[in-house]
């Protein structure tokens, strides 16, 4: 008999080639804007507006709007429209008083003065909040032409890192220890003192279009250097050098802070507009680690593929062929999995709950696959702010029909009769748990005054999407699912259940389930580190090609691990495989939670009860979604294998 190459291996090789190419393919997200010095050119703009976003910190989960801090504000404040994803992620973009004219350098210009009097309670509260921001290392996030204004500085090994944010200021503790950004300047040496970065030197790089046939120029880079400079005379500003702007920890005298800026324009035609984000992305490490992650996952997949191929091609294929050729009455003595063929498709206990989980898992799986595929193609790039979350939410809402259909069809196959309860729970159970968790986290954000708190109108809109679109679509899918006949099983189920013999330790349910989640988690834990960094450490995530590849590897690993363990359990004459196959791959979510706990204590610097509750509250949402997604894939693939083999 000719040996066949496992289909999973061929599929994996094709996806490696495809996803490596698509990981380099990147769409900037918005149409380019041209800037000119002259005002009478209609295609060009002369004024460059700097927008500010919410401030966040690696030591706190609570972001705050720019206006909450007592910074300089735009007199005619405008807010660009924000999509659903931006609102859910807590982005609050608004105009700032920093406005520049194209190619007009500014050496030193004041923005606004701020004075805090020690006898005024309001001033004391404002300065205390500013001190809190410096102590927790809150970071500004500025935007020019939909591009982050970055702070680039040297790190170890002579490399340069470009941070899309820069700090409000820093603190030198009572024992003389310089925290965070205070290490960059030897003048920051006064004990028990805050240093405010009240000056920014901005450098804007542009690509001229004269040599390429279009008018004006396009911005291809924006960097800044924050400085702390105490201004003694508002009429004679010094933005190059001077004593730092100190704010003592003990507020025993009035404090005056003058915010200033300087801006220079530089032409660089070697940088194309479509690749203007590259200097930010290239400065981030991790590419070599990403390939290590892929190779690590590849080894696991090849190992599992070899095991599955050996079982399917040698053992199962021969056994099934011989079993189908021999008449039942004249069959040789049965052993192993063949003894339970009449009980394999016996309906599971708690069949309604399993069908609900499978329906919701199907909805999440399709949503995840489409979202990652679009992100891999570049349509959901970092430049298209909030697009990833918006796409995921919209897809989830529109995919209620598959959830209702799968849940209803399986529930009918299990012999269930409470179809109304099944439909309602499919539409409400898992989304209800997520929304309840989300609402409790939002209450904490409201109490803390964070910009991440979802406005009441947005909550109403989310409920409208859920009950107005998703729930009716789930009912429609359930209608067609119940209308279809029950899935015809390839084997007739015996009327009397077979007694299950005493199981060894490794074939018992709990040890098998615990072991089943190890290999799938081993495929994703390195990629998981970068995802958690992007969420909690506010780092930019852009390697969706790698992520899509790891996603496919995870699917292959979950299905193969489930097949292996199910085969071993059937050989031990234990036919309770419905829940076990779901939980075997779904248990990967438990390892995800354990890793999230490890990440919280070993990588993050989060302090405060509110931030801790928010971290674990949002983590539980991620764990539930991941549990449904991995569980449904492991079981679906196993059911397909059973039916494709035609056990009869």
Secondary structure, 3 states (H helix, E strand, C coil): CCCCCCHHHHHHHHHHHHHHHHHCCCCCCCCCCEECCCCCCCCEECEEEEEECCEEECCEEEEECHHHCCCCCCCCCCCCCCCHHHHHCCCCCEEEEEEEECCCCEEEEEEEEEEECCCCHHHHHHHHHHHHHHHCCCEECEEECCEECEEEEECHHHCEEEECCEECEEEECCCCCECHHHHHCCCCCCCCEEEECCEEEEEEEEEECHHHCCCCEEEEEEEEEEECCCCCCCCCCCCCCCCCCEEECCCCCCEEEEEEEEEEEEECCCCCHHHCCHHHHHHCCCHHHHHHHHHHHHHHHHHHHHHHHHHHHHHHHHHHHHHHHCCCCCCCCCCHHHHHCCCCCCCCCCHHHHHHHHHHHHHHHHHHHHHHHHHHHCCCCCCCCCHHHHHHHHHHHHCHHHHHHHHHHHHHHCCCCCHHHHHHHHHHHHHHHHHHHHHHHHHHHHHHCCCCCCCHHHHHHHHHHHHHHHHHHHHHHHHHHHHCCCCCCCCCCCCCCCCCCCCCHHHCHHHHHHHHHHHHHHHHHHHHHHHHHHHHCCCCCCCHHHHHHHHHHHHHHHHHHHHHHHHHHHHCCCCCCHHHHHHHHHCHHHHHHHHHHHHHHHCCCCCCHHHHHHHHHHHHHHHHHHHHHHHHHHHHHHHHHHHHHCCC
